[in-house]
Structures are given as structure tokens and as C-alpha cells.
Amino acid sequence: MLSKFLMTADTIATGTELLRPGWIEVGHGVVVAVGRGVPPRQAERDLGAVTVVPGFVDTHLHGGAGANFSAAVASETAAAVELHRRHGSTTLIASLVTAGPDELLRQVRGLADDVRAGLIDGIHLEGPWLSAARCGAHQPSLMRDPDPDEIDRVLAAGAGTIRMVTIAPERNGAIPAIRQLVDAGVVVAVGHTEATYEQTRAAISAGATVGTHLFNAMRPIDRREPGPVIALLEESSVTVEIITDGVHVAPAIYRYVAMSAGIDRVSLITDAMAATGMSDGVYHLGPLAVDVVDGVARVAGSDTIAGSTATMDRVFRFAVAHAGLTPDAALLQAVRQSSINAARALGLPSSGLTSGADADLVVLDGDLAVRGVLRRGQWIYGE
């Protein structure tokens, strides 16, 4: 593979504009230059009638290809990562569900090794400091109030690899815990919560800047108690996650969120679990058994949704199809929601196709199916 090369395509979506036709020059793993029209020299590769978008940034997923990040074993991490990379996710933050204190430390240490090895780009703790009333696919008996000493132990185990922690603001000690985590350089998200509007506002004031899978595992909106959804949507400093897999939220809810939050504050996520890329059957999410029927994951013996079986290209296509905008506007919005916004929210390197950024991109055909993936300037799929 050439260390420096130039590609052309019918459409390049940089994150801020559509270039038709466009060209992009890559050198030593970064974007050297990008432009519209005739390239400055002959291209080494003409990609043709495709759309090139920035690599997808998935900041909330639990596994795939039959593997769980909670196993915290490099071989399982690698299996899940390989699946998601093929579907365009060039940046991945591994999420852990609620676990007991010792098991949580083991998982964090294992995934921290995977971050240092370059398999994943960080860790997200989705628990254990959540609401049992909104437990979703978490084990309620393992949930607990945040304790400053435990937080210190977990942060030490992560050694700088923990990017985000989800907390229910109504738990005892939650507000000081949010401040403690933010002071340590960790992004705090509000989720799995029965919090009131005022409790959520207090969490935001303490430094919370993300809403975990908005609407799901969250007190619903009431005309007299707006709850966390409204508090998160109305605050300009907050980025809200949404799972656009066709299962977790209706198209109208996605449009409402996109309209309310604006183009820069919505982050598409998969919340993918082990069954992603696999057939229907019985799987696990943390300690809980999960039944997957017709591609929908539910906690065994219940109607509770247990993550998703989606990949980022699928949630991207949903967002484009249901944006209620012109095709070009829908594409640009989905590009920001699937890449730019998440990277900014978690303090990750810029993911746009601009000079100096990592050369992470996805090649999509006319149906927005993945035909190629470039990561750090290397073709990892579809060269």
C-alpha cells in the first residue's frame, strides 16, 4: 500500500460540505488535502460513482460477532472490532454494563490493555451507578450509589482509557461523583435514570455533557414533569445519543430529536451487543441472558430491549432515510451525527475529512452500503 496516494469520487462528504466530484489526498495515515473538481495531479485510484464519508465513530456498543467486551479478553474484543470495522466504524468506544466491584475492575483492566494495543479507542462505563427503576438490560442487584473511593479505584485501573461514564443523577452521591469524574477528565453522561428535570439540570450544572440513548431507559416526558429528556435537549452543552436501528425509537422521534437539538448535538450509536452479525438465538449481555428473535434483542423472558444488533452503516441509512430533509441535507446531517459530533463530545481527534485529520473514511454505494473502509490511511475492507 502506498504511503501517499490520491483518490477521486463522485461525492465526498467532508463533514461540512459535499464535493461533487471530489478528491482526497492521503499521506502517512492523515488527510493531506481535499478538494472539489479536477485534482492537482492524476489520482492513483478513481472510486467512481460512490459517496465517501468520514469514518463512523461509535461511542456506545457492547460487542458483536458473538463476542462481548465484558469478557475483557483480547480475542473477543478483536472479533467484535473486526465486525464493526467492516461496517465502517473506524473509532470504537467499548461499553461495559453493570458489574460487581471486583469484576468491574477486572473488565476495565482488560479493556485498558485493548486500548493500549490499538483494538479500541476507549472505555465507556454504562453502570454500575444507575437507577434500578430504569435498569434496562442491567442487573439491578449489582447497581449501587457512586462511592468516591470506588471511582478512584476504577479510574486507576483504567489508567486514562476511560472516556465516558453514565450516571443516574438521582442516586445518592451522584452530583459529587459527576464532579469527581469531570475533574479527572472523563465525560459524564446521564442515563438509565428516573431523574426529574431539576435533578438532570443539577447533573448538567455539575458537568454532565452527554445523554445516554435518549428516551430509552429514561423517565418519559410528562406535561408537568419534563424529566431528563427535555433537560438534556434544551442544554446547548449536551450531546444526545440516539439508537436509530428501527427498533429503539420511531422515525418521528428521531426527527424530533434532530430538530430540537440541532445538527451538532446528536450522536448516532448502535448499542450493539454480541448477537450483532450473528443469527437469532440466545446470547448474553453482561450476566443477563438475551433472546434474539428476528434480529431484536430482549432480556430473556421479558419484553425489555437488550441493546441492538445494528452496525453503524445501518443506523446511518436509517438517519438519512427518515430525516425528513432533502437528500443532500439528510446526508450532511447523518455524517455529522455518525462521526463529527461523537468525536467532539468525547474529546476524540477530529473525524472530518479535513487536512491534518486521521485518514478514516467509508466508501458507500448508491444504496449507502459499505464498499470500502480506510482507517489511518490503510484499507481494512474492500481495497
Secondary structure by P-SEA (a helix, b strand, c coil): cccccccccccccccccccccbbbbbcccccccccccccccccccccccbbbbccbbbcccccccccccccccaaaaaaaaaaaaaacccbbbbbbccccaaaaaaaaaaaaaaaaaccccccccccccccccccccccccccccccaaaaaaaaaaaccccccccccccccaaaaaaaaaaaabbbbbbccccccaaaaaaaaaacccccccccccccccccccccaaaaaaacccbbbbbbcccccccaaaaaaaaaaaccccbbbbccccccccccccccccccbbbbbcccccccccccccccccccaaaaaaaaaacccccaaaaaaaaaaaacaaaaaaacccccccccccccbbbbbccccccccccccccccccc
